[in-house]
């Protein structure tokens, strides 16, 4: 099976076999790679707090309110600043952390995940699949320790440059980071991220796309149905990805009453 090509866009991923063919030359040397999938290829490759001006402006205020509400709910966590940002990220508060997966199949699932609009119209947008070399990203940003992903901690003075409100003090390129495994959601999702500053008004507004350690591939909309079936056969579906009881109940309900083929 051969990965298809789309004009000047390079190889596209229309099957799990295509994915393996695309990754074979990239991962042949055994280096660590991170993966991300977008179900719409027009989406920007940037963290949620950086996508809208109102979130950029209110980033610190949102985080402060989240900490206040968490304390009011009786959640007595002893996090440092990055711990709170990570915790907020996994509760869907806009932050400057962008999630990556260490599993290419998880990323491919997100690249072809079906949303309400596509379910209603039957039309699916082309998706995008990203491969990132996290060590190369950090080496490009100036780290001289081999580019190992940095641990999110207030004790890392280099990461202080990426804290909300610190962007203009010491301009730096995006970096790869990992979070301490301090709570279940981080342990489950492996806690791998990229972090970036709010770009200066005169700079490129999507700097991660220009990283030399990044590659991307198109996932055609017409291939997504078959891709979801292949991923489901391999155990990658909404239940295994999200692991929440609502989705588990929906899958049990859908599974019962089916006639054997």
N, C-alpha and C positions, 0 to 999 in steps of 0.2 A: 504494500500500500504506500502511496506517495502523497506527501503533503501537497495540496494544491497551491497554485499561485494566483494572485489577483493583480494583474498589471504590474505597476511599480511598487506595490505594497509588500511584495515578498510572499513567503509561504503563509497559507491560511490553515486554520485548524478546524476540520470538519468531522473529525472522529478521534477517538482515543488513540487509534493507531497513528494518526497524524501528529498528535501530541508527542508520542514517543519518538517519532522520526525527527520532529523539530528539536526535541531536547537532547537527543543522542550526542550530537557534536558539541553542544554547549556544556553538558554535564559529564563529558567523557573523562575529564581529569579529576573528578571526585570533589571539586570545590563546593562549598556551601552556596546554595542558591535560594532565593525567596521568590514567591509567586503572588500575583494578584489578578483578579478578573473583574472586568466591567461589562455589564450586560448591554451597555450602549457605548459604542466606540467614540462618541462625541463628548463623553464625560471628561472633565479635567482631572489630571493626575495630581491632586493636591488634597490635603487634609480638610475635613469638614469645616473647621473654624476659619479657613482661608478662602472659602468659595463665595461668600457673600460679605459685602461691606459691613452690614450690621453685625455680623458675627466677629469680624476682625475688630470692629470698634468696641464690642462689648465682651470680648473673650474673658478678661479678668473678672468682670462683674458676674458673668454667668458661672464661672468657677467658684467665686465666693458664695454665691447664692446656693449652689449645689452643696457646698460644704456645710452651710448653715442648715439646709433642709435635711441633710443626712444626719446631722447631730440631733435635730428635732425628732427624727424618726427613731432615735435610740441607737444609731450605728456608731459605735465608739471605736473608730479606726485611728491608729497612730501612724498615719502616712506622712511622708515628707511631701514637698510640693509636687514632684513628679509622680509620686504615688497617687495623689489626689487627681492629677490630670489623667493618669492611666485608668483609675477607677471610674472617673466621669466618662471617659471614652467608651468604656464597655457598658455604660448605661445610656449611650446614644447622645450624650451632650457633645456639641461641637467642640473639638479640640484640635491642636496642631499635630497630633499623631495620626499617621496613615497606616492602617493595618496591612500586614503581609502574612502569607502562609508559607510554611515550610513544605506543604504538600501541593504539587502541581494539580492533582485531581480536585482538591478543595477549590483552588483558584479557578479551574475550568468550570466547576459547578456554578460559581458566581458569575462567570462570563456568559453562561447560558441559562441562568435562573429566570423563571417566568414571572412577570409581574401582572398586576390586575389589568393594565392597559392591553398588553399582548394577549392575555387570556380572553378579553372581551372582543378584540378586533381580529384576532388570528394572525396579526402581523407582528413580526419580531424584528427588532433592530439588530444590525450587526454588532457583535460584542468585540471586546479586546482582551487579550491575554498577555500579561507582562511577566518577564523574567528579569530578576535583579541580582547582581553580584554585590552583596552588602559590603564585603571587604573593599572592593574596588571603589564603591561609593565613598567610603570613609577615607581611602587613600587620596581620592580626588579632592576631598575637602581639606586635606593637609595632615592627616594622621600618619605618624611614622612608625606605628607599631604593627604593621601588617594589615591595618584597616579593620581589626576585629570590632564587631558591633559593640558599642559602648553601653554600659549598664545605666539605665535611667536612675539617677541618684543626685540629690542636691550636693553631694560631696565631689561630683565631677565638675570642676570649674569650667571646662570647655562647654558643657551642656548648659551652663548658666546663660550663655549667649542666645539660647533658644527659648528661654522662659518668656511667657507673655509679658510684653512691655519692654523687653530688652533688645528687640530686633535691631535697632539702629546703632547700638553701642559698638558692636564688632561684627560686621557683615561676614557671614559664613555660608558655605554651600550646604545642601541637605546632607544629613547623616543617617546611618542605620543604627538602631538602638534596640536593646532588649529590656524587658521589664522584669523585676523580681517576681518570683512565683508566690505572691503573697495572698492571693485569693483565687477561688475556684475558676472564675471566668478567665483569668490569665493563664492558669495551669492548663485549662482545656484548649485555649486558642493559641498557646505557645508564646504569646507576648512578644512578637516581632513587629517592629514598626520602622518607618522612616519619620524623621522630624525635620521641619523646615521653618525658617523665619518668614515673616510677612515680607515679601519683596519690596524694595524701594520702588517708588512710582515710575522711575525711569528704567527699571530693570525688567527682564523677562518675568512674566507673572506665573510661569509654570516651570521653574528651574529643574525639577526632577526629570522632566522629559528629555532634557539635554545631557543627562548623566551618561558617561561613557560605558558604565556597567549595566545599562538598561537596554533590553530588547522587547519589542512588542509584536504581536501577531493578531490578525483579524480572525474573528469567529463568525462565519456567515450566519445570518438570521435563519436562513432556510435549513441549516444543518442542526439547529439547536434542539429540535424535537428528538432526533435520533441520538444526539449527544446525551440528552437527559436520560434516555432509556439505557444507553451504555453505562453511564455513571451509576444509575440505579442498580444495574446488574452487579456492579463492583462495590455496592454498598454506600455510595455517595448520593444522599438525597436530603430532603429538608429535615428529616428526623435526625440522621447521623451528623448533619452539619450544625443544626441549632440545638438539638437535645432538650427542647422544652416540651412540657406535658401537653400543651394544646396541639402541637403538631403530631405528637405521638398518638393522641386520641383520634385525630383526623385520619391518620394512616391506618389505624386499627379499624375504624369505621369503614373506610374505603375498601379495605382488604376483605372484610367479611361480606358474604353474599355474592362474591365473584364466582362465576362459573368456570370450571377448569377448561382450558383450551386443548 
